[in-house]
Amino acid sequence: MPDSSDGSDSLRLWLLAAYLASLSRTADLRRLFRSQYWSSPKDALAILLRFIPEAADPEPYVALVSDIARNQLDEDVAAGGDDSIELRDEFELEELMPSELRHLDDAAALQIRNSLLEAFAESQWFAKFEYYEHDAELTISSWIFARIYSIDSSLGVIAIVSDIVSLYSMPAAVVQWREGVLTPLQRFQSFYPQSFDSPRLFTLHDFTSVDPRRVIEYFLSYTTAKTVSRDVVSIVTPYVEFMSEVGGTYDMHPWRQFFEWMVATAAVKKGTSSSSSSLHSGRFGTILELAKTWNGPDDMLGDTQIEYISAVIAVCYQCEETTNEYFEAMHSMQKRATALLSSLTGRTPADEKEVKERMQEFPDFASAMKFPGSPLFQASETSLRILDHLITSASMVSVHVPTNLQAVTRLRFFASHEAEYQFLLKVVRGTSKEYAYRDDSNWRALRSGARWLKNKSMVLSRLSDADIENIFLGALLDFGRIGLVSEIYIDPVHAPLGVTDMEKHVLKAFEEHYDNASNCNATRGSLKTASQVLQLIYPHMTNSVNLHKADVLLKATHELSKYALTLVHGTPLTPVQVRANGDAEEIVSLLLQSNEKAYLQIDEMIKLTKDLMYGLTLEFHNVLAAPKTRSSSDHEDGGSNSQSRASSVPPEGMDEDMVEFRIARTCIYSALAADDFKTAHDYCMHRLWVHATEIAQLDSELVWQVFFAAGRYVSPNSSALTPSPGQLKGGISPMMALHLSGRVKTLRLQMDLLARAMDISPERNVFEILNVWQEFEVQVAQYVEVLS
């Protein structure tokens, strides 16, 4: 303030200075501030900051500010050689003062000044400066920053700010700010005019006070793969270098924040709106282009360069895409990082064992993959080699099952043995569309690839060689690659798997092909494949009980294909229906009912039944139904309901003779149904009666019931050919006599069967049998009388 004891003069001088500043009359201001009436440089600078119009030519008032801060007002005037501009007395001072100000009373002058000061105090856009009495440069810099921040907050016109800071006489701090903040901002607005369509996110002051990560994101909000290198070099780099030198409110490393932006931007989320079907139009493609064309920050010590290489490595791990285009891009970035690292020396890389140990120190995969702390992201030859192997692994696996880099990384460092096993199983099994076109060469390549995943890239390091071979053998057998199985697992002198493992897979594949067969013919389709699978090791390599059961079941099933048989209404017979039924005797009984002359092949029927019964005891992994057993009272149509199969153990005490006797009984009934009493009588006498005592010990009901059924059998044709009582009294023809003679013979055979039935039947059934026998006796007597 002016050095005067008169308060009214002080007010008027302050208002005069404000008045002259508002009109940009810097020459008069210079006269005023150097006069004997003014003694406070700080107040002078404050008035200039508050009242100089924003649009005023900056050169005169910046020069005035500099002279005030440097206390060079007198030197400037002396250089002019004209002392007429000096204010020597009050008269000359009054000449500068407008009439309105001269006639203003003290109270009004005070009110005006206070109002102006309050307005500035309440203004949101007015910035303050710091006055340094012994450091003119700091004072000038502070005033300039306060000036440009105020202009930016009130008007937002960058051009005015640029005119100010572009003056030749700017302090070094302002020049540094201009190159690190204003110039990048101007380039950003020039490169992307569309940025003017929305309000600017930051004031000029914010660029040095907010988190640099936000500013970096703002500067690169419009960047693409085509422009990212230009933007990073001409916009981001000057800003980040400026922030690295001057620091800020945030105690952070600006370059690291830029690298974090790289990693976050590259995180392509599959299936999100930010993901793009085209690599080079997506976010990952933007970072790829930057890594290809930008060598990183200029860093004599190499520490920032190391962080850049780490960021390039981390970028690869963020990609969730599984197409070959992206894998090639990741390989390109890995090679780029390798080339950048090769230019740096003096670093001791960690070995793979150490990397694995450090990875396992993290509680979970997500924690282990955070940038920049993950051991996988460290700029070293080891990390780059691991990355190369993992990218190759993901690319190789994705041919069969889409798998991103993160998935194979998780497998290598955090998966269990079971997880790796299930993963390889999924890859080998593939999809139905994929393996349909997989030939032997593809299978060989896939097997070699699996071993590479185990031994080289270590993605499947928890699996043993036997685990891999078991998975492949099972798949090859299921997919019917019989020749390739022989080539890899049968023919070599030192086979990859032992006979026990081979048998396990052969049986499982046999079951799979057996159940999937569409018919029971073993010479074609899936059942043929089941036969080929079985013949790989049976009987020349092993003749185990289960393989023998499978062979017997296969042959019995093929025998069924020779007959007309339906187990499920409206559906052709399939092997899985045979296994689901599980009752060999019921199946053969239905076969005899469906095939008119099949009963004549009694030996074949007996063998077929025994084979089915034995083969169906094979324990299948795919549980359908339990094999059924017959109780002593079961007839040919008994016990036919399927049950849930808990096990496939042969029925204890199963007697092959009883199977034979029951099938003989069924054949006898079938013969009677076919009106073939002669065959039925023959089976009764030669298949059952000769073993009656033995059968009675096992089943006391079987023989007499069959004999009674055959004994009382009446042919459907007998009534048409038997003469009526009237015909008998009137005489018979030779043809009729011949028929009666045959009828008498049949009746006597039936009476014999009935007599044998009475001998062995329970007492309660004797009278029923006797009644039929007596009825036949009467008929025989009548017919004999006529014939005689």
C-alpha positions, 0 to 999 in steps of 0.5 A, spaced: 500 500 500 502 507 499 506 509 504 501 515 507 498 516 514 492 518 510 487 513 510 483 516 504 489 517 500 491 509 501 484 508 498 484 512 492 491 510 490 488 502 491 482 504 487 487 508 482 491 502 481 485 498 480 482 503 475 488 503 471 489 496 471 482 494 468 484 499 462 491 495 461 494 502 462 501 499 464 505 505 462 501 509 467 501 503 472 509 503 472 509 511 473 504 509 479 508 503 482 515 507 482 512 513 485 514 515 492 506 514 493 507 506 492 511 502 496 508 495 496 510 490 490 506 485 493 500 489 493 502 492 486 502 484 483 495 483 487 492 488 483 495 487 476 493 479 477 486 481 479 484 487 474 488 486 468 483 484 463 484 477 460 484 479 453 489 484 454 496 484 450 500 480 455 507 482 453 506 489 457 503 487 463 508 481 464 514 485 463 511 490 468 510 484 473 517 482 472 520 489 473 516 489 480 518 482 482 525 484 480 525 491 483 527 494 477 522 499 476 527 505 477 532 502 472 527 501 466 525 509 467 532 511 467 533 508 461 528 512 458 532 518 459 525 522 460 524 524 467 517 528 465 513 521 467 515 521 474 510 523 479 513 528 483 507 531 487 500 530 488 498 535 482 500 530 477 497 524 481 491 527 481 491 528 473 492 520 473 485 519 477 479 520 474 474 525 476 469 520 479 475 517 484 477 524 486 470 526 488 469 519 492 468 520 499 472 516 504 466 511 506 464 510 499 471 509 497 472 503 502 465 500 500 468 499 493 474 496 495 471 492 500 466 489 495 471 488 490 476 484 494 470 480 497 468 479 489 475 476 488 475 472 495 468 469 493 470 467 486 471 460 484 476 461 478 480 466 481 487 463 483 492 466 488 499 467 487 505 467 492 510 473 493 517 471 495 521 477 497 528 474 495 526 470 489 524 474 483 523 468 479 519 464 484 514 470 484 514 471 477 512 464 476 507 464 481 504 470 478 504 467 471 501 460 474 495 464 478 494 468 472 493 463 467 489 458 472 484 464 473 483 465 465 482 458 464 477 457 470 473 463 468 474 463 460 477 456 458 480 459 452 487 456 451 489 461 446 490 466 451 494 462 456 498 460 450 500 467 448 502 469 455 506 463 456 509 463 449 513 470 451 520 470 451 521 472 458 518 466 461 521 463 467 524 456 466 518 453 471 513 456 466 517 454 460 517 447 463 510 447 464 508 450 457 512 444 454 509 439 459 502 441 460 499 446 455 503 443 449 500 436 449 493 439 451 494 443 445 496 437 440 491 433 443 485 438 441 488 439 434 489 431 433 482 430 436 477 436 434 471 432 437 474 433 444 471 440 443 464 436 443 464 435 450 466 439 456 474 438 458 475 434 464 480 438 467 482 445 468 489 447 467 491 447 474 488 439 475 493 437 470 498 438 475 494 436 481 490 430 480 492 423 479 496 423 472 493 416 471 487 420 469 490 425 465 493 419 461 487 416 460 484 423 458 489 424 453 489 417 450 481 417 450 481 417 442 487 414 440 487 408 435 492 403 433 494 408 427 495 414 432 497 411 439 505 411 437 504 419 435 500 420 441 504 417 446 510 420 443 508 427 442 502 428 448 503 423 453 511 423 453 512 430 455 506 430 460 509 424 464 516 427 463 514 433 466 510 430 472 516 426 473 520 432 474 516 436 478 512 431 482 505 433 484 500 432 489 500 424 488 506 421 490 506 416 484 511 414 478 507 417 472 511 412 467 508 406 472 501 409 471 502 410 464 504 402 464 498 401 468 494 404 463 497 400 457 496 393 461 488 395 463 487 397 456 489 391 453 485 387 458 480 385 452 474 381 455 471 376 451 464 377 449 464 385 451 462 391 447 469 393 448 472 387 445 472 387 437 472 381 432 478 385 428 485 385 432 487 392 429 481 395 431 480 393 438 484 395 444 489 390 444 491 391 437 492 399 439 497 396 445 500 391 440 502 397 435 505 401 440 509 396 443 511 395 435 513 402 434 515 405 440 522 403 444 519 406 451 521 412 455 529 415 454 532 412 460 539 413 461 539 408 467 534 403 464 529 402 470 524 405 466 525 401 460 525 395 464 518 397 467 516 398 460 518 391 458 514 388 464 508 392 461 509 389 454 509 382 458 503 383 462 499 386 456 500 379 453 497 376 459 491 380 459 488 378 453 482 373 453 481 372 446 483 365 443 484 366 435 490 365 432 490 372 430 491 374 437 496 368 439 500 371 433 500 378 436 502 376 443 508 372 440 510 379 436 510 382 443 514 377 446 519 378 441 519 385 441 520 385 449 526 380 448 529 385 443 528 391 448 531 387 453 537 384 449 539 392 449 540 392 456 545 389 460 547 387 468 541 384 470 541 377 473 534 373 471 531 368 476 530 361 474 524 358 472 524 354 479 524 361 483 519 364 478 514 358 480 516 358 488 514 366 488 508 365 484 506 359 489 507 365 495 500 368 492 494 366 495 490 365 488 491 366 481 488 373 481 493 376 486 499 373 482 497 376 476 497 383 478 501 388 475 507 390 476 508 385 482 507 378 478 513 374 478 511 373 471 511 380 469 518 381 471 523 383 465 528 377 464 529 372 459 526 367 464 519 370 464 520 371 456 521 364 455 515 362 460 511 367 456 513 364 449 512 357 452 505 359 454 503 362 448 505 356 444 501 352 449 494 356 448 495 356 441 496 349 440 490 347 445 485 352 442 486 348 435 481 343 439 478 347 445 478 354 445 483 356 451 486 363 452 493 365 455 490 366 462 487 359 462 494 355 461 498 360 466 493 358 471 494 350 469 501 351 470 502 354 476 495 353 480 492 347 478 491 340 481 493 334 478 485 332 477 484 339 474 490 338 469 487 331 467 480 333 466 483 339 462 487 334 457 481 329 457 477 335 454 482 337 449 483 330 447 476 329 446 475 335 443 468 337 440 464 332 435 465 337 429 473 337 431 474 330 432 470 328 426 475 330 421 481 328 425 485 323 422 491 319 424 496 324 423 492 329 427 492 324 433 499 323 432 501 331 433 496 332 438 499 326 442 506 329 441 503 336 443 500 333 450 507 331 451 510 337 450 505 341 454 508 336 460 515 336 459 517 343 455 512 348 457 510 345 464 503 346 463 501 339 464 507 338 469 503 334 474 501 329 469 505 322 469 507 319 462 502 314 464 496 319 465 497 322 458 497 315 455 491 313 458 487 319 456 489 318 449 488 310 449 481 311 451 480 316 446 483 312 440 479 306 442 472 310 443 473 314 436 475 307 433 482 308 431 484 301 431 490 301 427 493 307 430 492 303 437 496 297 434 501 302 432 502 306 438 500 301 444 500 294 441 506 293 436 512 296 440 516 292 444 516 296 449 509 299 449 507 305 453 502 302 457 502 295 461 496 289 459 492 291 465 491 298 463 490 296 456 485 291 458 481 297 462 481 301 456 479 295 452 473 293 456 471 301 457 471 302 449 468 295 448 462 297 452 461 304 449 461 301 442 456 295 444 451 300 447 452 305 441 450 300 436 444 300 432 443 293 431 446 286 433 450 285 427 457 284 429 460 285 422 458 292 421 457 298 425 459 300 432 458 292 434 464 291 429 468 296 432 467 293 439 469 286 436 475 290 433 477 293 440 476 286 443 481 283 438 486 288 440 488 284 446 484 278 446 486 272 447 493 273 444 495 278 450 491 276 455 485 271 456 482 274 463 475 273 465 472 279 463 475 279 456 472 272 455 465 275 458 465 280 453 467 276 447 461 271 449 456 277 450 458 279 443 458 273 439 451 271 443 448 278 441 450 277 434 447 270 434 440 274 436 441 278 429 439 272 425 432 272 428 426 276 428 426 279 435 423 285 439 424 287 446 422 294 445 415 295 442 416 299 435 424 299 436 429 294 432 433 290 437 439 293 439 445 291 444 443 296 449 436 293 449 439 286 450 443 289 456 438 293 459 433 287 459 438 283 462 434 276 463 437 271 458 431 266 458 426 271 457 430 274 451 430 267 448 423 265 450 421 272 446 425 269 440 422 263 440 415 266 440 417 271 435 420 265 430 416 259 428 421 254 427 426 256 432 424 251 437 427 246 432 434 248 434 434 247 441 441 246 442 442 253 439 437 256 444 440 252 450 447 255 448 445 262 446 441 262 453 447 260 457 452 265 453 447 271 454 447 269 461 454 269 462 456 275 458 451 279 461 454 278 468 460 283 465 460 289 469 459 295 465 461 302 467 454 304 464 449 302 469 443 299 466 440 293 469 442 287 473 442 280 470 436 277 472 435 270 475 430 265 475 427 262 481 425 254 482 417 256 480 419 261 475 415 259 468 417 262 461 413 268 462 416 270 469 420 275 472 421 279 466 421 286 469 428 290 469 431 292 475 436 297 477 443 294 476 447 295 482 452 290 480 453 284 474 455 278 479 454 271 476 448 268 480 450 264 485 449 257 484 447 258 477 446 250 474 447 250 467 443 244 467 437 247 470 438 253 464 438 247 459 432 244 462 428 251 462 430 252 455 427 245 453 421 247 457 420 253 453 422 249 446 416 244 448 411 249 449 413 253 443 412 246 439 405 245 442 404 252 440 406 250 433 402 244 433 408 239 433 406 234 438 411 229 436 417 234 437 414 236 444 414 229 446 421 227 443 423 233 448 419 231 454 422 224 453 429 225 451 431 232 454 427 232 461 424 225 463 431 222 462 433 227 467 427 227 471 430 225 478 436 230 477 431 236 475 426 234 481 432 235 486 432 242 483 425 244 481 420 239 483 415 242 479 418 243 472 417 236 469 410 234 471 407 241 469 411 240 462 408 233 462 401 235 464 401 240 459 404 236 453 399 230 455 393 234 455 395 238 449 389 238 444 391 240 436 387 245 433 386 241 427 383 234 431 376 236 431 376 237 424 379 230 422 375 226 428 369 223 426 362 224 429 358 219 433 354 218 427 360 217 422 362 212 427 356 208 427 355 208 419 362 206 418 369 210 416 373 211 410 380 208 409 382 215 410 378 216 416 381 209 419 388 212 417 387 218 421 384 215 427 389 210 427 394 216 428 390 219 433 390 213 437 397 213 437 398 220 439 393 219 445 396 213 447 403 217 447 399 223 451 396 218 456 403 215 457 406 223 459 400 224 463 401 217 467 408 219 468 406 226 470 401 223 476 407 219 478 411 225 480 406 230 481 404 232 488 398 229 491 393 235 490 394 235 482 393 227 481 386 227 480 386 233 475 391 229 471 387 222 472 381 226 469 384 228 463 387 221 462 381 217 463 377 222 458 383 220 453 382 212 455 375 213 453 377 216 446 382 210 445 377 205 447 372 208 442 377 209 436 379 202 437 372 199 437 371 202 430 377 200 427 376 193 429 
